[in-house]
């Protein structure tokens, strides 16, 4: 029985990755990401917690 030779070495995808990253960087920020960044940071977190604490205080549990 003959030994099978190993598969040929595949080139690394570093070049493809670099090209993809460069295209993403040049295309700019996606509108959805821009909207997330424009939201107030503390406002969304604090308000949600207050609502949850009030709900629990009233006796409503999940």
N, C-alpha and C positions, 0 to 999 in steps of 0.2 A: 504494500500500500504506500503510495507516494504521499509525502508531506505536502500539505497545501501551503502555498505561499501567502503571506499576509497581504491584505488589500493595499493598494497603492496609497501613499500618504496624501491626504486631502489638504489643499491649501487652507490656511486659516482665514477666517472671515473678518479679519481686522480691517481690511480695506473697505469692505462693504459696510461695516459698522461705522467707520469714520465718515464715509460718504453720507450715510443716513443721518448721523449726528449733525453734520455740517448743513444738510438740507433743512433739518428741523430748526437749527439755530437761525438760519437765514430767513425762514418763513415767518418768524415772529411769534408772538404769544397768541395762543388760541383764545377766541373770545370767551369761552367758558372759564378758562383759567383767569383771564383778566377780570371777569365778574366776581370770581371767588376772592381775588386779591383786593377788590374794591370794597368788599363788605367790611363792616366794622368788626374788629376782632373781639373785643370784650362784650359787645352788646349782644351778639347772638348766643354766646355761652351763658352769660349771666341771666338773660331773660328765660332761657329754656329751663335752667335750674330752678328759678323762682316759680315757674309754672308747675314743675314737678313737685316741689315742696308744698305748694298750695293744694295740689291734688291729693297728696298723701295726708296732709293735715285734715282735709275734709273726710278722709276715710276711704277714698277710692283707691283701690290697689289694682295693679295690672292683672 
